[in-house]
Amino acid sequence: MVINVMPRNSLDYEEAVKKFWKAECAVNRDDSPAFFNSGGPKETKDEGFNKDNDYFYLSWSVLPKCHIDGAPILRECDVPSGKGLLIPIVSVIVSDKERPGASNSKLNELVVIDQEYVQKGPGPFVELDGDPHDLTGFEVTTGVFPVTYPDNGPPIWNSPNNPNAPISNGESNAIAGGHYLITSPPSAGSHTVHFGGAVLIPGNVDCIENHYEENVEYTLNVH
């Protein structure tokens, strides 16, 4: 069983990350894999969400909440043969819908602050089929790019967890950051991907979210 990570210099990670976030922002909360995704083989939201994406995007959990020192959120889904994975690890996006009137430099500042505290917190980590993968060099901070929040329901960030909600529909400027792995298509069979980490930022620091923890484990059945 093999999951091979693509080197950073082998493709344009930044453009892939932008496409990932455009897809995440465009879906309404109830259809998002990050929101009450039971992860059962017949109930997962991941398969429908990933039908037309360049890669099979894995997702964190907004609700239910998870803790880095507790049991992971478990999900199981089918991945079509020939499709690589994009794995976001303690990632972040900040848009001017969340911070109305914020300049591009302010959006970038908030992303940088978030990721500085990721490095201070537990993690970040990822395990591919049980083997830890070094995340050094897989940090990505994008330039400014447009995202569009959905007309057919609230976006994922309109949740009880998010102090920056509600977010209105329509186009917004955004900047994203975090650690991301992109893989070649995994070999046929069953694979596990476990990832997580934490952001713990003092209350007196201006940030997009003071306390965030991530701990998700996927079982991926490649056919």
Protein Blocks (a to p, Z undefined) as FASTA:
>chain_A
ZZddddfklpcfklmmmmmmmmmmmpcfklpmkgopehpaklcfklmmmmmgmbdcdddd
fbacddfklccddddddddehiacdddehiadddfklmghiafklmmmmmmmmmmmmmmm
gcjdddeehiacdfehiaccdddddddddfkbccfklcfklmkbccdedddddddedddd
ddddddeddddddddddddddfkbccfbfbdcdddddddddZZ
